[in-house]
């Protein structure tokens, strides 16, 4: 509810900005460039890859470039103006991006092409899963139980198999918005699909050679699509979109017990974690000699990382290597 109120306020501010001159709209229209707005790093990087050399010819905006976490990001009034007048808007469309639906209602460009990736018909979106041992927020649990609509796990990008499906949707949308360059977009997509196939193969090989096929997360767990695709089991402290940061004694004890039972040597966290829950799990095990490792959920990659060469492929390759080391 707080997110909804915040977005309504930003929408009002956006209307004020556009009414007072529409500087962003005028700028976009005057420069004659195709304007493409992407919310998350994965959306942005996939779009950039498919555009290839044409990415320098368009106005391509990555909204979360300052490193804001997807789950806590709130658009500024300037962001809302940028969205309002763009030609193509690409977003995941999960629970954390509920603000986007409000923003699109206020869009000034009624011909905008909107791509909500989680609604892709070829994608099998999974309902959010609360697994044994997970700690859940009681308020969220009550809301879920009284809600008629299922809540889907929004972390669809953390699977090379899904990435291939989603990139095809992005390419189709770009071809519709910019038909003059459609042949180039299709050729770039084909080349990128080869990279995704290689990444997919690397994960398949990593898991097929693994001595242990269960991962334990002392953190939020956004990797369900990845684990399901490659046959990994998991246990975690919190669901992927949880706002919890402190685990109960019961959760710590359960995960420590699983660690001992399965002979696991590595406890995982996601990027930007303080590692306290993971360390508490280790301290509660019999062995107490485990290490921690980070799997990047690609939810907060910023412009500095991009300037240093970070891509969807490079970050996922690093995740694959981290898994290979931990599971061997």
Residue, then its C-alpha position, 0 to 999 in steps of 0.5 A: x500500500x505504501x508503494x502505491x501511495x508513493x507512486x500516486x504522488x510521483x504521478x501527480x508530480x509527473x503531471x505537474x512537470x509535463x503540464x509546465x512545459x513537458x521538457x523531457x517530452x519535447x527533448x525526446x521528440x526533437x532529437x528524433x531518436x527512438x526512446x527505449x526505457x528498461x527497468x532492470x539490468x537484465x532488461x537493459x543488457x539484453x536490449x543493448x545486445x540485441x540493438x548492437x551498434x544501433x544502441x548508440x543511435x537510440x536513447x536507451x535508459x536504464x532506470x536502476x543504473x544507480x544500483x537501487x535494489x529492484x525490491x526497494x526502487x521507487x521512480x523519481x518524478x524525472x523517471x516517470x516523465x522519461x517513461x511517459x514519453x518513451x517509444x518502448x518500455x521493457x520491464x519484468x512486471x513482477x510484484x516489485x514493479x507494481x509501480x510501473x502499471x500506475x506509471x503507464x496509465x499516465x503515459x503521454x505516448x499512447x503509441x508506446x510499445x510495452x513489454x511486460x516480460x513475466x506475461x510471456x506466453x512461452x514462459x512458465x512463471x512459477x508461483x512463489x514458494x515457501x519451502x520448509x525452514x523458510x521464515x516468512x513475514x506474518x503480514x505478507x503471509x496473511x495477505x497472500x492467504x486472503x488474496x485470490x490471485x497467485x503471487x509469481x516469483x518475479x526473478x525470471x531472468x536468473x535462468x539462461x533458458x528463460x533469458x533466451x525466451x525473453x530476448x526473443x520477445x525484446x527483439x520482436x518488440x524492437x523490430x516492430x518499433x524500428x522496422x528499418x533495422x529489424x534485420x540487424x536486430x534479428x542477426x544480433x539476437x541469433x548471435x546472442x542466443x549462441x552465447x546463451x546456449x553456451x551459458x546454459x550448457x555450462x550450467x548443465x555441465x556444472x550440475x551434472x558433475x556436482x558431488x552435492x546438488x543442494x544449495x543452502x542460502x543464509x539470505x533471500x532466495x531468488x534463484x528458484x528458476x535456476x535451480x529448477x532448470x538444472x536439478x538443484x535442490x535448495x533451502x533458504x532463510x527467506x523467500x526471494x522478495x522478503x524484506x526480512x534481514x534477521x532470521x529466527x532461532x528456528x530458521x537458523x537451527x533448521x538450516x544448520x541441521x540441513x548443512x550438517x545432514x547433507x555435508x555441505x561446505x558452503x553457505x550462499x548469500x546474494x550480493x550486498x548481503x551483510x552475511x550475518x545470517x549465513x555466519x549464524x548458520x555456520x556457527x550453529x553447525x557441528x563442523x563450524x568450518x564452512x565458507x560463504x560464497x556470493x551468487x549475484x542476483x543481478x538486481x542491483x548492477x549499477x553504471x560503474x559495473x557496466x562501465x567496467x564491462x559487466x554484462x548478463x553473460x559475465x555475471x552469470x558465468x561468474x555465478x556458474x563458476x561459483x557454483x562449480x567450486x562450491x558443489x564439487 
